[in-house]
Amino acid sequence: MAEGCSNTAIAGRLFVTEGAAAKHISNIFVKLRLPPDSDSNRRVLAVLACLNG
């Protein structure tokens, strides 16, 4: 995600299905308490959370 990859690209790099990659990404959002919000991009917020420790 930090490199701007789509779920399809992430799945290809990890050798998993696109559905599996989407599920893992969804779990990351849950663990970081990033609910769906039309005003923000959860992928960006997840990367920022990782970078900020």
PQR file with spaces between the fields and no chain letter, atoms N, CA, C, O and H, PARSE charges and radii, in Angstrom:
ATOM       1  N    MET     1       0.823   -1.187    0.000 -0.4000 1.5000
ATOM       2  CA   MET     1       0.000    0.000    0.000 -0.0000 2.0000
ATOM       3  C    MET     1       0.865    1.247    0.000  0.5500 1.7000
ATOM       4  O    MET     1       0.522    2.238   -0.644 -0.5500 1.4000
ATOM       5  N    ALA     2       1.975    1.210    0.711 -0.4000 1.5000
ATOM       6  CA   ALA     2       2.836    2.391    0.812 -0.0000 2.0000
ATOM       7  C    ALA     2       3.422    2.775   -0.542  0.5500 1.7000
ATOM       8  O    ALA     2       3.796    3.929   -0.750 -0.5500 1.4000
ATOM       9  H    ALA     2       2.253    0.404    1.234  0.4000 1.0000
ATOM      10  N    GLU     3       3.503    1.837   -1.447 -0.4000 1.5000
ATOM      11  CA   GLU     3       4.022    2.124   -2.786 -0.0000 2.0000
ATOM      12  C    GLU     3       2.906    2.488   -3.762  0.5500 1.7000
ATOM      13  O    GLU     3       3.156    2.672   -4.953 -0.5500 1.4000
ATOM      14  H    GLU     3       3.199    0.899   -1.278  0.4000 1.0000
ATOM      15  N    GLY     4       1.682    2.590   -3.261 -0.4000 1.5000
ATOM      16  CA   GLY     4       0.553    2.960   -4.096 -0.0000 2.0000
ATOM      17  C    GLY     4      -0.018    1.823   -4.917  0.5500 1.7000
ATOM      18  O    GLY     4      -0.728    2.060   -5.895 -0.5500 1.4000
ATOM      19  H    GLY     4       1.479    2.441   -2.293  0.4000 1.0000
ATOM      20  N    CYS     5       0.279    0.595   -4.536 -0.4000 1.5000
ATOM      21  CA   CYS     5      -0.189   -0.572   -5.288 -0.0000 2.0000
ATOM      22  C    CYS     5      -1.673   -0.837   -5.040  0.5500 1.7000
ATOM      23  O    CYS     5      -2.195   -0.605   -3.949 -0.5500 1.4000
ATOM      24  H    CYS     5       0.856    0.402   -3.742  0.4000 1.0000
ATOM      25  N    SER     6      -2.319   -1.320   -6.069 -0.4000 1.5000
ATOM      26  CA   SER     6      -3.719   -1.737   -5.961 -0.0000 2.0000
ATOM      27  C    SER     6      -3.785   -3.092   -5.264  0.5500 1.7000
ATOM      28  O    SER     6      -2.762   -3.743   -5.049 -0.5500 1.4000
ATOM      29  H    SER     6      -1.895   -1.508   -6.955  0.4000 1.0000
ATOM      30  N    ASN     7      -4.992   -3.505   -4.917 -0.4000 1.5000
ATOM      31  CA   ASN     7      -5.151   -4.827   -4.310 -0.0000 2.0000
ATOM      32  C    ASN     7      -4.652   -5.921   -5.253  0.5500 1.7000
ATOM      33  O    ASN     7      -4.059   -6.908   -4.816 -0.5500 1.4000
ATOM      34  H    ASN     7      -5.823   -2.977   -5.091  0.4000 1.0000
ATOM      35  N    THR     8      -4.895   -5.737   -6.534 -0.4000 1.5000
ATOM      36  CA   THR     8      -4.443   -6.721   -7.523 -0.0000 2.0000
ATOM      37  C    THR     8      -2.919   -6.822   -7.533  0.5500 1.7000
ATOM      38  O    THR     8      -2.367   -7.922   -7.565 -0.5500 1.4000
ATOM      39  H    THR     8      -5.376   -4.936   -6.889  0.4000 1.0000
ATOM      40  N    ALA     9      -2.246   -5.685   -7.505 -0.4000 1.5000
ATOM      41  CA   ALA     9      -0.782   -5.680   -7.510 -0.0000 2.0000
ATOM      42  C    ALA     9      -0.227   -6.275   -6.215  0.5500 1.7000
ATOM      43  O    ALA     9       0.750   -7.023   -6.238 -0.5500 1.4000
ATOM      44  H    ALA     9      -2.694   -4.791   -7.478  0.4000 1.0000
ATOM      45  N    ILE    10      -0.847   -5.944   -5.100 -0.4000 1.5000
ATOM      46  CA   ILE    10      -0.409   -6.499   -3.814 -0.0000 2.0000
ATOM      47  C    ILE    10      -0.579   -8.020   -3.827  0.5500 1.7000
ATOM      48  O    ILE    10       0.306   -8.753   -3.385 -0.5500 1.4000
ATOM      49  H    ILE    10      -1.642   -5.336   -5.081  0.4000 1.0000
ATOM      50  N    ALA    11      -1.711   -8.482   -4.331 -0.4000 1.5000
ATOM      51  CA   ALA    11      -1.955   -9.926   -4.408 -0.0000 2.0000
ATOM      52  C    ALA    11      -0.895  -10.615   -5.267  0.5500 1.7000
ATOM      53  O    ALA    11      -0.403  -11.686   -4.913 -0.5500 1.4000
ATOM      54  H    ALA    11      -2.429   -7.887   -4.690  0.4000 1.0000
ATOM      55  N    GLY    12      -0.551  -10.004   -6.382 -0.4000 1.5000
ATOM      56  CA   GLY    12       0.470  -10.583   -7.249 -0.0000 2.0000
ATOM      57  C    GLY    12       1.823  -10.679   -6.578  0.5500 1.7000
ATOM      58  O    GLY    12       2.535  -11.669   -6.750 -0.5500 1.4000
ATOM      59  H    GLY    12      -0.950   -9.134   -6.670  0.4000 1.0000
ATOM      60  N    ARG    13       2.185   -9.659   -5.813 -0.4000 1.5000
ATOM      61  CA   ARG    13       3.476   -9.675   -5.122 -0.0000 2.0000
ATOM      62  C    ARG    13       3.526  -10.699   -3.996  0.5500 1.7000
ATOM      63  O    ARG    13       4.576  -11.269   -3.699 -0.5500 1.4000
ATOM      64  H    ARG    13       1.607   -8.855   -5.673  0.4000 1.0000
ATOM      65  N    LEU    14       2.365  -10.922   -3.372 -0.4000 1.5000
ATOM      66  CA   LEU    14       2.317  -11.858   -2.245 -0.0000 2.0000
ATOM      67  C    LEU    14       1.922  -13.273   -2.663  0.5500 1.7000
ATOM      68  O    LEU    14       1.887  -14.184   -1.835 -0.5500 1.4000
ATOM      69  H    LEU    14       1.512  -10.460   -3.613  0.4000 1.0000
ATOM      70  N    PHE    15       1.628  -13.453   -3.942 -0.4000 1.5000
ATOM      71  CA   PHE    15       1.217  -14.749   -4.481 -0.0000 2.0000
ATOM      72  C    PHE    15      -0.034  -15.274   -3.785  0.5500 1.7000
ATOM      73  O    PHE    15      -0.115  -16.451   -3.432 -0.5500 1.4000
ATOM      74  H    PHE    15       1.657  -12.714   -4.615  0.4000 1.0000
ATOM      75  N    VAL    16      -1.014  -14.376   -3.590 -0.4000 1.5000
ATOM      76  CA   VAL    16      -2.310  -14.746   -3.025 -0.0000 2.0000
ATOM      77  C    VAL    16      -3.391  -14.224   -3.962  0.5500 1.7000
ATOM      78  O    VAL    16      -3.104  -13.472   -4.893 -0.5500 1.4000
ATOM      79  H    VAL    16      -0.948  -13.420   -3.876  0.4000 1.0000
ATOM      80  N    THR    17      -4.617  -14.621   -3.717 -0.4000 1.5000
ATOM      81  CA   THR    17      -5.712  -14.124   -4.551 -0.0000 2.0000
ATOM      82  C    THR    17      -6.000  -12.664   -4.207  0.5500 1.7000
ATOM      83  O    THR    17      -5.613  -12.171   -3.148 -0.5500 1.4000
ATOM      84  H    THR    17      -4.850  -15.233   -2.961  0.4000 1.0000
ATOM      85  N    GLU    18      -6.683  -11.990   -5.121 -0.4000 1.5000
ATOM      86  CA   GLU    18      -7.048  -10.602   -4.880 -0.0000 2.0000
ATOM      87  C    GLU    18      -7.987  -10.494   -3.674  0.5500 1.7000
ATOM      88  O    GLU    18      -7.918   -9.535   -2.906 -0.5500 1.4000
ATOM      89  H    GLU    18      -6.998  -12.391   -5.982  0.4000 1.0000
ATOM      90  N    GLY    19      -8.857  -11.481   -3.521 -0.4000 1.5000
ATOM      91  CA   GLY    19      -9.760  -11.507   -2.378 -0.0000 2.0000
ATOM      92  C    GLY    19      -9.019  -11.622   -1.056  0.5500 1.7000
ATOM      93  O    GLY    19      -9.384  -10.982   -0.070 -0.5500 1.4000
ATOM      94  H    GLY    19      -8.913  -12.260   -4.145  0.4000 1.0000
ATOM      95  N    ALA    20      -7.965  -12.452   -1.044 -0.4000 1.5000
ATOM      96  CA   ALA    20      -7.160  -12.610    0.172 -0.0000 2.0000
ATOM      97  C    ALA    20      -6.437  -11.307    0.508  0.5500 1.7000
ATOM      98  O    ALA    20      -6.360  -10.915    1.673 -0.5500 1.4000
ATOM      99  H    ALA    20      -7.669  -12.972   -1.845  0.4000 1.0000
ATOM     100  N    ALA    21      -5.916  -10.647   -0.505 -0.4000 1.5000
ATOM     101  CA   ALA    21      -5.233   -9.372   -0.279 -0.0000 2.0000
ATOM     102  C    ALA    21      -6.224   -8.337    0.262  0.5500 1.7000
ATOM     103  O    ALA    21      -5.899   -7.592    1.186 -0.5500 1.4000
ATOM     104  H    ALA    21      -5.979  -10.966   -1.451  0.4000 1.0000
ATOM     105  N    ALA    22      -7.414   -8.289   -0.304 -0.4000 1.5000
ATOM     106  CA   ALA    22      -8.437   -7.347    0.150 -0.0000 2.0000
ATOM     107  C    ALA    22      -8.812   -7.628    1.599  0.5500 1.7000
ATOM     108  O    ALA    22      -9.011   -6.695    2.378 -0.5500 1.4000
ATOM     109  H    ALA    22      -7.678   -8.895   -1.056  0.4000 1.0000
ATOM     110  N    LYS    23      -8.909   -8.892    1.967 -0.4000 1.5000
ATOM     111  CA   LYS    23      -9.248   -9.261    3.347 -0.0000 2.0000
ATOM     112  C    LYS    23      -8.142   -8.822    4.299  0.5500 1.7000
ATOM     113  O    LYS    23      -8.430   -8.284    5.369 -0.5500 1.4000
ATOM     114  H    LYS    23      -8.747   -9.650    1.334  0.4000 1.0000
ATOM     115  N    HIS    24      -6.897   -9.038    3.933 -0.4000 1.5000
ATOM     116  CA   HIS    24      -5.772   -8.618    4.780 -0.0000 2.0000
ATOM     117  C    HIS    24      -5.766   -7.096    4.952  0.5500 1.7000
ATOM     118  O    HIS    24      -5.543   -6.590    6.051 -0.5500 1.4000
ATOM     119  H    HIS    24      -6.663   -9.475    3.065  0.4000 1.0000
ATOM     120  N    ILE    25      -6.010   -6.383    3.869 -0.4000 1.5000
ATOM     121  CA   ILE    25      -6.043   -4.919    3.934 -0.0000 2.0000
ATOM     122  C    ILE    25      -7.191   -4.457    4.821  0.5500 1.7000
ATOM     123  O    ILE    25      -7.042   -3.524    5.610 -0.5500 1.4000
ATOM     124  H    ILE    25      -6.191   -6.795    2.976  0.4000 1.0000
ATOM     125  N    SER    26      -8.329   -5.112    4.686 -0.4000 1.5000
ATOM     126  CA   SER    26      -9.472   -4.788    5.541 -0.0000 2.0000
ATOM     127  C    SER    26      -9.130   -5.013    7.011  0.5500 1.7000
ATOM     128  O    SER    26      -9.499   -4.208    7.866 -0.5500 1.4000
ATOM     129  H    SER    26      -8.450   -5.870    4.045  0.4000 1.0000
ATOM     130  N    ASN    27      -8.429   -6.100    7.303 -0.4000 1.5000
ATOM     131  CA   ASN    27      -8.017   -6.384    8.685 -0.0000 2.0000
ATOM     132  C    ASN    27      -7.056   -5.319    9.210  0.5500 1.7000
ATOM     133  O    ASN    27      -7.101   -4.967   10.388 -0.5500 1.4000
ATOM     134  H    ASN    27      -8.129   -6.753    6.608  0.4000 1.0000
ATOM     135  N    ILE    28      -6.196   -4.812    8.348 -0.4000 1.5000
ATOM     136  CA   ILE    28      -5.291   -3.728    8.743 -0.0000 2.0000
ATOM     137  C    ILE    28      -6.102   -2.504    9.138  0.5500 1.7000
ATOM     138  O    ILE    28      -5.816   -1.873   10.156 -0.5500 1.4000
ATOM     139  H    ILE    28      -6.159   -5.098    7.390  0.4000 1.0000
ATOM     140  N    PHE    29      -7.107   -2.163    8.346 -0.4000 1.5000
ATOM     141  CA   PHE    29      -7.945   -1.008    8.652 -0.0000 2.0000
ATOM     142  C    PHE    29      -8.647   -1.187   10.003  0.5500 1.7000
ATOM     143  O    PHE    29      -8.738   -0.241   10.786 -0.5500 1.4000
ATOM     144  H    PHE    29      -7.339   -2.675    7.519  0.4000 1.0000
ATOM     145  N    VAL    30      -9.137   -2.391   10.272 -0.4000 1.5000
ATOM     146  CA   VAL    30      -9.823   -2.664   11.539 -0.0000 2.0000
ATOM     147  C    VAL    30      -8.854   -2.513   12.709  0.5500 1.7000
ATOM     148  O    VAL    30      -9.178   -1.874   13.710 -0.5500 1.4000
ATOM     149  H    VAL    30      -9.063   -3.159    9.635  0.4000 1.0000
ATOM     150  N    LYS    31      -7.673   -3.099   12.581 -0.4000 1.5000
ATOM     151  CA   LYS    31      -6.688   -3.034   13.677 -0.0000 2.0000
ATOM     152  C    LYS    31      -6.229   -1.605   13.943  0.5500 1.7000
ATOM     153  O    LYS    31      -5.908   -1.257   15.079 -0.5500 1.4000
ATOM     154  H    LYS    31      -7.410   -3.618   11.768  0.4000 1.0000
ATOM     155  N    LEU    32      -6.196   -0.777   12.901 -0.4000 1.5000
ATOM     156  CA   LEU    32      -5.807    0.625   13.070 -0.0000 2.0000
ATOM     157  C    LEU    32      -6.999    1.521   13.396  0.5500 1.7000
ATOM     158  O    LEU    32      -6.861    2.740   13.500 -0.5500 1.4000
ATOM     159  H    LEU    32      -6.456   -1.060   11.978  0.4000 1.0000
ATOM     160  N    ARG    33      -8.162    0.909   13.554 -0.4000 1.5000
ATOM     161  CA   ARG    33      -9.405    1.642   13.849 -0.0000 2.0000
ATOM     162  C    ARG    33      -9.672    2.736   12.813  0.5500 1.7000
ATOM     163  O    ARG    33      -9.908    3.895   13.154 -0.5500 1.4000
ATOM     164  H    ARG    33      -8.274   -0.081   13.470  0.4000 1.0000
ATOM     165  N    LEU    34      -9.627    2.340   11.551 -0.4000 1.5000
ATOM     166  CA   LEU    34      -9.879    3.260   10.440 -0.0000 2.0000
ATOM     167  C    LEU    34     -11.189    2.871    9.764  0.5500 1.7000
ATOM     168  O    LEU    34     -11.184    2.122    8.787 -0.5500 1.4000
ATOM     169  H    LEU    34      -9.435    1.398   11.274  0.4000 1.0000
ATOM     170  N    PRO    35     -12.316    3.375   10.278 -0.5600 1.5000
ATOM     171  CA   PRO    35     -13.606    3.011    9.684  0.2800 2.0000
ATOM     172  C    PRO    35     -13.780    3.659    8.312  0.5500 1.7000
ATOM     173  O    PRO    35     -13.107    4.640    7.995 -0.5500 1.4000
ATOM     174  N    PRO    36     -14.678    3.112    7.505 -0.5600 1.5000
ATOM     175  CA   PRO    36     -14.962    3.737    6.209  0.2800 2.0000
ATOM     176  C    PRO    36     -15.410    5.178    6.409  0.5500 1.7000
ATOM     177  O    PRO    36     -16.265    5.461    7.248 -0.5500 1.4000
ATOM     178  N    ASP    37     -14.838    6.070    5.646 -0.4000 1.5000
ATOM     179  CA   ASP    37     -15.137    7.496    5.788 -0.0000 2.0000
ATOM     180  C    ASP    37     -14.974    8.138    4.427  0.5500 1.7000
ATOM     181  O    ASP    37     -13.929    7.997    3.791 -0.5500 1.4000
ATOM     182  H    ASP    37     -14.144    5.840    4.965  0.4000 1.0000
ATOM     183  N    SER    38     -15.991    8.837    3.980 -0.4000 1.5000
ATOM     184  CA   SER    38     -15.930    9.444    2.651 -0.0000 2.0000
ATOM     185  C    SER    38     -14.992   10.650    2.604  0.5500 1.7000
ATOM     186  O    SER    38     -14.630   11.108    1.521 -0.5500 1.4000
ATOM     187  H    SER    38     -16.839    8.952    4.496  0.4000 1.0000
ATOM     188  N    ASP    39     -14.596   11.169    3.771 -0.4000 1.5000
ATOM     189  CA   ASP    39     -13.741   12.354    3.807 -0.0000 2.0000
ATOM     190  C    ASP    39     -12.250   12.039    3.839  0.5500 1.7000
ATOM     191  O    ASP    39     -11.430   12.950    3.727 -0.5500 1.4000
ATOM     192  H    ASP    39     -14.891   10.798    4.651  0.4000 1.0000
ATOM     193  N    SER    40     -11.882   10.762    3.991 -0.4000 1.5000
ATOM     194  CA   SER    40     -10.458   10.426    4.074 -0.0000 2.0000
ATOM     195  C    SER    40     -10.172    9.129    3.328  0.5500 1.7000
ATOM     196  O    SER    40     -11.075    8.339    3.052 -0.5500 1.4000
ATOM     197  H    SER    40     -12.548   10.022    4.082  0.4000 1.0000
ATOM     198  N    ASN    41      -8.914    8.931    3.015 -0.4000 1.5000
ATOM     199  CA   ASN    41      -8.480    7.731    2.316 -0.0000 2.0000
ATOM     200  C    ASN    41      -7.813    6.814    3.336  0.5500 1.7000
ATOM     201  O    ASN    41      -6.733    7.121    3.840 -0.5500 1.4000
ATOM     202  H    ASN    41      -8.180    9.573    3.239  0.4000 1.0000
ATOM     203  N    ARG    42      -8.458    5.687    3.639 -0.4000 1.5000
ATOM     204  CA   ARG    42      -7.928    4.778    4.669 -0.0000 2.0000
ATOM     205  C    ARG    42      -6.574    4.205    4.291  0.5500 1.7000
ATOM     206  O    ARG    42      -5.755    3.941    5.172 -0.5500 1.4000
ATOM     207  H    ARG    42      -9.335    5.437    3.230  0.4000 1.0000
ATOM     208  N    ARG    43      -6.319    4.010    3.019 -0.4000 1.5000
ATOM     209  CA   ARG    43      -5.015    3.464    2.605 -0.0000 2.0000
ATOM     210  C    ARG    43      -3.903    4.436    2.972  0.5500 1.7000
ATOM     211  O    ARG    43      -2.858    4.023    3.474 -0.5500 1.4000
ATOM     212  H    ARG    43      -6.984    4.225    2.303  0.4000 1.0000
ATOM     213  N    VAL    44      -4.118    5.714    2.728 -0.4000 1.5000
ATOM     214  CA   VAL    44      -3.119    6.730    3.075 -0.0000 2.0000
ATOM     215  C    VAL    44      -2.960    6.806    4.593  0.5500 1.7000
ATOM     216  O    VAL    44      -1.841    6.865    5.102 -0.5500 1.4000
ATOM     217  H    VAL    44      -4.967    6.050    2.320  0.4000 1.0000
ATOM     218  N    LEU    45      -4.085    6.806    5.314 -0.4000 1.5000
ATOM     219  CA   LEU    45      -4.016    6.878    6.771 -0.0000 2.0000
ATOM     220  C    LEU    45      -3.294    5.661    7.360  0.5500 1.7000
ATOM     221  O    LEU    45      -2.558    5.795    8.338 -0.5500 1.4000
ATOM     222  H    LEU    45      -4.994    6.758    4.900  0.4000 1.0000
ATOM     223  N    ALA    46      -3.496    4.488    6.780 -0.4000 1.5000
ATOM     224  CA   ALA    46      -2.813    3.276    7.252 -0.0000 2.0000
ATOM     225  C    ALA    46      -1.302    3.389    7.049  0.5500 1.7000
ATOM     226  O    ALA    46      -0.523    3.019    7.927 -0.5500 1.4000
ATOM     227  H    ALA    46      -4.094    4.379    5.986  0.4000 1.0000
ATOM     228  N    VAL    47      -0.897    3.897    5.897 -0.4000 1.5000
ATOM     229  CA   VAL    47       0.533    4.069    5.625 -0.0000 2.0000
ATOM     230  C    VAL    47       1.126    5.100    6.579  0.5500 1.7000
ATOM     231  O    VAL    47       2.218    4.899    7.110 -0.5500 1.4000
ATOM     232  H    VAL    47      -1.530    4.198    5.184  0.4000 1.0000
ATOM     233  N    LEU    48       0.418    6.196    6.797 -0.4000 1.5000
ATOM     234  CA   LEU    48       0.899    7.215    7.733 -0.0000 2.0000
ATOM     235  C    LEU    48       1.032    6.665    9.148  0.5500 1.7000
ATOM     236  O    LEU    48       1.990    6.980    9.854 -0.5500 1.4000
ATOM     237  H    LEU    48      -0.469    6.359    6.365  0.4000 1.0000
ATOM     238  N    ALA    49       0.070    5.844    9.557 -0.4000 1.5000
ATOM     239  CA   ALA    49       0.134    5.225   10.882 -0.0000 2.0000
ATOM     240  C    ALA    49       1.368    4.333   10.998  0.5500 1.7000
ATOM     241  O    ALA    49       2.028    4.308   12.037 -0.5500 1.4000
ATOM     242  H    ALA    49      -0.708    5.588    8.983  0.4000 1.0000
ATOM     243  N    CYS    50       1.670    3.614    9.942 -0.4000 1.5000
ATOM     244  CA   CYS    50       2.854    2.749    9.936 -0.0000 2.0000
ATOM     245  C    CYS    50       4.134    3.572   10.014  0.5500 1.7000
ATOM     246  O    CYS    50       5.049    3.233   10.764 -0.5500 1.4000
ATOM     247  H    CYS    50       1.134    3.634    9.098  0.4000 1.0000
ATOM     248  N    LEU    51       4.196    4.634    9.255 -0.4000 1.5000
ATOM     249  CA   LEU    51       5.388    5.476    9.236 -0.0000 2.0000
ATOM     250  C    LEU    51       5.591    6.217   10.555  0.5500 1.7000
ATOM     251  O    LEU    51       6.725    6.457   10.971 -0.5500 1.4000
ATOM     252  H    LEU    51       3.453    4.910    8.646  0.4000 1.0000
ATOM     253  N    ASN    52       4.491    6.578   11.208 -0.4000 1.5000
ATOM     254  CA   ASN    52       4.574    7.321   12.454 -0.0000 2.0000
ATOM     255  C    ASN    52       4.729    6.424   13.676  0.5500 1.7000
ATOM     256  O    ASN    52       4.875    6.908   14.798 -0.5500 1.4000
ATOM     257  H    ASN    52       3.570    6.384   10.870  0.4000 1.0000
ATOM     258  N    GLY    53       4.696    5.111   13.446 -0.4000 1.5000
ATOM     259  CA   GLY    53       4.883    4.147   14.539 -0.0000 2.0000
ATOM     260  C    GLY    53       3.717    4.132   15.442  0.5500 1.7000
ATOM     261  O    GLY    53       3.700    3.381   16.417 -0.5500 1.4000
ATOM     262  H    GLY    53       4.577    4.718   12.535  0.4000 1.0000
